[in-house]
Amino acid sequence: MRLTIPIFMEIALVALVGFVDMFMLSSCGDGAVAAVGLASQIVMLVFLVYRFAASGVAVVCAQYHGAGLRKRLVQVVGVALIFNALLGFGVSAFLCLNAETILRMMGLREELMAEGAAYLRITGAFSFFQALGFTFSSSLRSVDRVRSPMVATAVANIVNVVGNYLLIYGHCGCPALGVVGAAWATAASQGVSMMILLVHHTRVHIRRYPRVWFRPFPWREFTGIFKIGLPAIGEEMSYCLSQAVTIYFINQISTEALTTRTYVANSVMFTYLFGVSAIVDRPTIHCNLSQHGV
């Protein structure tokens, strides 16, 4: 429970970001909620792509930490950061440049295209923040530092709520941007979360990455991340793809149907949280057992 509760709070706060966006955008109309709901599903698929490397990092780092293999642990985190950074920048550029094309493939109606494309373009362009943030978070969890990601996500939620309040409705002299304001607030909150994790990770876990440890390139650690990360994320990827297909068909019915699905999906997400947090916690538990010779 000591390990699971902070992870539970972190995942709950992550889910709360989407819920707050939906709740605060509801005043802009059902069309805005529907467009953002569909765009968010695409962003969630992208986040799963980022998370497969982070999942491998959590397990491999926990094993190396438990065995006292500091050099290999640093190598794993280093290659994962390089990989997710390159992947994140590439995917962010792709989403920014092809937002409308992707949404048309998903069947989004033309009357919702402007808002959906604007949201996907902005949040997609800055999705690399999450690519790096997932890696830092998994690395910290693997050495029993589960509170830091929770704190970073809590701060991100505050930034998101304040940003939504200022930019969606136009308070305190800010422009009333609606969906665009929600997108900028979400991107800013992810950037703040990533910076907090970066600073804490550097101070308490890995201060530096000696170049000599990466010459030659540690292919063993790199392939180890893939061998563990790909199967680990397969179930979630399958579920998320099934939801994307479901959204595609629901979108053919009406805008009201898509809006209803968005409200329900964000509400039901909170029922999954404790089970998900217990599953995410397994690498950390393994790490603690290894340190005690179990």
C-alpha positions in Angstrom: 0.0 0.0 0.0 2.9 2.4 0.7 4.0 2.0 -2.9 0.7 1.6 -4.6 -1.1 4.6 -3.1 1.2 7.3 -4.5 1.0 5.5 -7.9 -2.8 5.4 -7.6 -2.8 9.2 -6.9 -0.5 9.9 -9.9 -2.7 7.9 -12.3 -5.8 9.5 -10.9 -4.3 12.9 -11.4 -3.4 12.0 -15.0 -7.0 11.0 -15.7 -8.2 14.1 -14.0 -6.4 16.3 -16.7 -8.7 14.9 -19.4 -11.7 15.0 -17.2 -11.1 18.7 -16.3 -10.6 19.6 -20.0 -13.9 17.9 -20.8 -15.8 19.5 -17.9 -14.5 23.0 -18.6 -15.0 22.7 -22.4 -18.6 21.7 -22.0 -19.6 25.3 -21.7 -18.2 25.8 -25.2 -20.8 23.3 -26.6 -21.1 19.6 -27.3 -19.2 20.0 -30.6 -16.1 21.1 -28.7 -16.3 18.1 -26.4 -16.8 15.7 -29.2 -13.9 17.1 -31.3 -11.5 17.1 -28.3 -12.7 13.6 -27.3 -11.7 12.1 -30.7 -8.4 14.0 -30.8 -7.6 12.9 -27.3 -8.0 9.2 -28.3 -5.3 9.7 -30.9 -3.1 11.4 -28.4 -3.6 8.5 -26.0 -2.5 6.0 -28.7 0.7 8.1 -29.1 1.3 8.1 -25.4 1.1 4.3 -25.4 3.8 4.2 -28.0 6.0 6.3 -25.7 5.1 4.2 -22.7 6.4 0.9 -24.1 10.0 2.0 -23.7 9.2 3.4 -20.3 7.6 0.0 -19.3 10.8 -1.8 -20.2 12.8 0.8 -18.3 10.8 0.2 -15.1 11.4 -3.6 -15.1 15.0 -3.6 -16.3 16.1 -0.8 -13.9 14.4 -2.6 -11.0 16.4 -5.7 -11.7 19.7 -3.9 -12.1 19.0 -1.8 -9.0 18.2 -4.8 -6.9 21.4 -6.5 -8.1 23.5 -3.4 -7.5 24.5 -3.0 -11.1 24.7 0.8 -11.2 26.4 1.2 -14.6 23.9 -1.0 -16.4 21.0 0.9 -14.8 22.4 4.3 -16.0 22.9 2.8 -19.5 19.3 1.6 -19.6 17.9 5.0 -18.6 20.3 6.8 -21.0 19.4 4.7 -24.1 15.7 5.0 -23.2 15.9 8.8 -23.0 17.7 8.9 -26.3 15.1 6.6 -28.0 12.0 8.4 -26.5 13.4 11.8 -27.3 14.0 10.9 -31.0 10.7 9.1 -31.2 8.9 12.0 -29.4 10.2 14.7 -31.7 9.4 12.7 -34.8 5.9 11.8 -33.7 5.2 15.4 -32.5 6.2 16.8 -35.9 4.0 14.2 -37.7 1.0 15.0 -35.6 1.5 18.8 -35.9 1.8 18.6 -39.7 -0.9 15.9 -40.4 -3.6 16.7 -37.8 -6.4 17.2 -40.2 -5.5 14.2 -42.3 -5.5 11.9 -39.3 -8.9 13.2 -38.1 -10.4 12.7 -41.5 -9.3 9.1 -41.4 -11.1 8.8 -38.1 -14.3 10.2 -39.8 -14.5 13.5 -37.9 -17.2 15.7 -39.3 -16.2 18.9 -41.2 -18.1 21.1 -38.8 -15.9 19.8 -35.9 -12.7 19.7 -37.9 -11.4 23.1 -37.1 -11.6 22.6 -33.3 -10.4 19.0 -33.4 -7.4 19.7 -35.7 -6.4 22.7 -33.6 -6.4 20.6 -30.4 -4.5 17.7 -32.0 -2.0 20.0 -33.6 -1.0 21.7 -30.4 -1.1 18.8 -28.0 0.5 16.6 -30.6 3.3 19.1 -31.3 4.3 19.0 -27.6 3.6 15.4 -26.9 7.4 14.8 -26.7 7.1 16.2 -23.1 5.2 13.0 -22.2 7.8 10.8 -24.0 10.5 12.1 -21.7 8.3 12.4 -18.7 7.2 8.7 -18.9 10.9 7.7 -18.9 11.9 9.8 -15.9 8.8 8.6 -14.0 9.5 4.9 -14.7 13.1 5.3 -13.7 12.2 6.9 -10.4 9.6 4.3 -9.6 12.1 1.5 -10.2 14.2 2.7 -7.3 11.2 3.2 -4.9 10.8 6.9 -5.5 7.1 6.8 -6.2 6.1 10.1 -4.7 8.0 12.3 -7.1 5.9 11.5 -10.2 2.8 12.0 -8.0 3.9 15.5 -7.0 4.8 16.4 -10.6 1.4 15.3 -11.8 -0.3 17.2 -9.1 1.5 20.4 -10.1 0.6 19.7 -13.7 -3.0 19.5 -12.8 -2.9 22.9 -11.1 -1.3 24.4 -14.2 -3.9 22.8 -16.4 -6.8 24.0 -14.4 -5.5 27.6 -14.1 -4.5 27.6 -17.8 -8.0 26.4 -18.8 -9.6 29.0 -16.6 -7.6 31.8 -18.2 -7.4 30.7 -21.8 -10.8 28.9 -22.4 -12.9 31.7 -20.9 -10.6 34.7 -21.3 -10.2 35.7 -17.6 -7.7 38.2 -16.2 -7.1 39.9 -19.5 -6.3 36.7 -21.4 -7.9 36.0 -24.8 -10.9 33.6 -24.8 -9.5 30.8 -27.0 -11.9 27.9 -26.2 -10.6 24.6 -27.5 -7.3 26.2 -28.5 -6.9 27.5 -25.0 -7.5 24.1 -23.5 -4.8 22.6 -25.8 -2.2 25.2 -24.8 -3.0 24.6 -21.1 -2.6 20.9 -21.5 0.7 21.3 -23.4 2.0 23.7 -20.7 1.0 21.3 -17.9 2.9 18.4 -19.5 5.9 20.6 -20.0 5.9 21.6 -16.3 5.5 18.0 -15.2 8.4 16.9 -17.4 10.7 19.7 -16.0 9.9 18.8 -12.4 10.7 15.1 -13.1 13.9 16.0 -14.9 15.1 18.2 -12.0 14.2 15.6 -9.3 15.6 12.7 -11.4 18.9 14.6 -11.8 19.2 15.5 -8.1 18.3 12.2 -6.4 18.8 9.4 -8.9 21.1 9.9 -11.9 23.2 13.0 -11.8 25.3 12.3 -15.0 25.6 9.9 -17.8 29.4 9.3 -18.5 30.0 9.0 -22.2 32.5 6.2 -21.7 29.6 4.0 -20.5 28.0 4.4 -23.9 31.0 3.6 -26.0 30.4 1.1 -27.5 26.7 1.6 -27.6 25.0 -0.7 -25.0 22.9 -2.7 -27.4 22.2 -5.4 -24.7 20.3 -2.9 -22.6 18.6 -1.4 -25.6 17.2 -4.7 -26.8 16.3 -5.6 -23.2 14.0 -2.6 -23.1 12.2 -3.8 -26.2 11.9 -7.4 -25.2 10.1 -6.4 -22.0 8.4 -3.2 -23.1 6.6 -4.5 -26.2 4.8 -7.4 -24.6 4.1 -5.4 -21.5 2.3 -2.7 -23.4 0.6 -5.0 -25.9 -2.6 -5.4 -23.9 -3.1 -1.7 -23.4 -2.4 -1.0 -27.0 -5.0 -3.6 -28.1 -7.6 -2.0 -25.8 -6.8 1.5 -27.0 -7.0 0.5 -30.7 -10.4 -1.2 -30.0 -11.6 2.1 -28.5 -10.4 4.0 -31.5 -12.3 1.7 -33.8 -15.4 2.1 -31.5 -15.1 5.9 -31.7 -14.9 5.7 -35.5 -18.2 3.9 -35.7 -19.9 6.0 -33.0 -18.8 9.1 -35.0 -20.8 7.8 -37.9 -24.0 8.1 -35.9 -24.0 11.7 -34.8 -22.1 14.4 -33.0 -24.3 13.9 -29.9 -23.4 10.2 -29.8 -19.7 11.0 -29.9 -20.1 13.6 -27.2 -21.9 11.1 -25.0 -19.2 8.6 -25.5 -16.6 11.2 -24.5 -18.4 12.0 -21.2 -18.9 8.4 -20.3 -15.4 7.3 -21.1 -13.8 10.0 -19.0 -16.1 9.2 -16.1 -15.6 5.4 -16.2 -11.9 5.8 -16.3 -11.8 6.5 -12.5 -13.1 3.0 -11.8 -10.0 1.4 -13.3 -7.4 3.4 -11.3 -6.7 1.2 -8.3 -6.2 -2.0 -10.4 -4.0 -0.2 -12.8 -1.8 1.3 -10.1 -1.3 -2.1 -8.5 -0.1 -3.5 -11.8 2.2 -0.5 -12.5 3.7 -1.1 -9.0 5.0 -4.6 -9.7 8.5 -3.6 -10.9 9.0 -1.5 -7.8 7.9 -4.4 -5.5 10.3 -6.7 -7.4 13.1 -4.1 -6.8 12.4 -4.1 -3.1 12.3 -7.8 -2.9 15.6 -8.1 -4.8 17.3 -5.8 -2.4 16.4 -8.1 0.5 17.6 -11.2 -1.4 14.1 -12.5 -2.0 
